[in-house]
Amino acid sequence: MNERLQTENALASSQDSPEVTGSIEQSFRELDERRGNGLIVQLLWETATNRMFIKVEDEIAGGKGLQFDVPGADAHEAFLHPYAYAPRAAEVSELHSQ
């Protein structure tokens, strides 16, 4: 597991999530990551709230992407097929390149 990616992921999601408190580095864990066709897909777990979420970043589009909560029972399948599990646009936190 890459500590730098954990911190970056926590910082990116803390901008959109008021739930993030305390030590950012300890509150998020990257459970899995895959890369392909310019996309980075990550399965993340927020330890403080036991929240699981998927983060998709499009390297070709300058880091734009999305992230969304996913039930733990669906986490692996959502990691493999994020666009099939992504909720409506109103429920998705969009990522913006910095």
C-alpha positions in Angstrom: 0.0 0.0 0.0 1.4 3.4 -1.0 1.4 5.9 1.9 1.7 8.9 -0.5 -1.4 7.8 -2.4 -3.3 7.4 0.8 -2.6 10.9 1.9 -3.4 12.3 -1.6 -6.6 10.4 -1.7 -7.6 11.6 1.8 -6.8 15.2 1.0 -8.8 15.1 -2.3 -11.8 13.6 -0.7 -11.6 15.8 2.4 -12.4 18.8 0.1 -15.8 17.2 -0.7 -16.5 15.4 2.6 -17.2 17.2 5.9 -16.9 13.8 7.7 -13.1 13.8 7.5 -11.6 14.8 10.8 -8.5 13.9 12.8 -5.5 12.4 11.2 -6.1 12.1 7.5 -3.2 9.7 7.0 -4.7 7.2 9.4 -8.3 7.5 8.5 -8.1 6.2 4.9 -6.7 3.0 3.6 -6.3 2.0 0.0 -7.5 -1.6 -0.4 -6.9 -1.9 -4.1 -5.8 0.0 -7.2 -5.7 -0.7 -10.9 -4.6 1.4 -13.9 -5.5 1.1 -17.6 -6.4 3.2 -20.6 -5.6 6.4 -18.7 -7.8 5.6 -15.7 -6.8 5.0 -12.1 -9.5 3.1 -10.1 -9.1 2.8 -6.4 -11.0 1.0 -3.7 -10.7 3.1 -0.5 -11.9 2.5 3.1 -12.4 5.3 5.6 -11.5 3.6 8.9 -13.2 6.2 11.2 -16.6 5.7 9.6 -16.2 2.2 8.0 -17.2 3.9 4.7 -16.1 2.2 1.5 -15.8 4.2 -1.7 -14.6 4.0 -5.3 -12.4 6.7 -6.8 -11.9 7.0 -10.6 -9.3 9.4 -11.9 -8.9 10.1 -15.6 -5.2 10.9 -16.2 -5.9 11.9 -19.9 -8.5 14.5 -18.7 -6.0 16.1 -16.4 -7.0 14.1 -13.3 -10.7 14.7 -13.4 -12.9 11.9 -12.3 -15.4 10.8 -9.7 -15.8 9.1 -6.4 -18.8 7.5 -4.7 -19.7 5.5 -1.7 -20.3 1.8 -2.2 -21.8 -0.8 0.2 -19.1 -3.1 1.5 -20.8 -6.2 0.0 -20.5 -4.6 -3.5 -17.1 -3.1 -3.1 -15.1 -5.6 -5.2 -17.6 -5.7 -8.1 -17.8 -1.8 -8.0 -14.0 -1.7 -8.1 -14.0 -3.9 -11.2 -16.9 -2.1 -12.9 -17.1 1.4 -11.4 -19.2 3.0 -14.1 -21.9 0.3 -13.7 -22.0 1.0 -9.9 -21.7 4.8 -10.1 -24.8 6.5 -8.8 -26.6 9.3 -10.6 -24.5 12.4 -11.2 -26.2 14.2 -8.3 -24.8 11.7 -5.8 -21.3 11.6 -7.2 -18.4 13.8 -6.0 -16.5 15.0 -9.0 -12.8 15.2 -8.7 -11.0 18.2 -10.2 -7.4 18.5 -11.2 -5.3 20.7 -8.9 
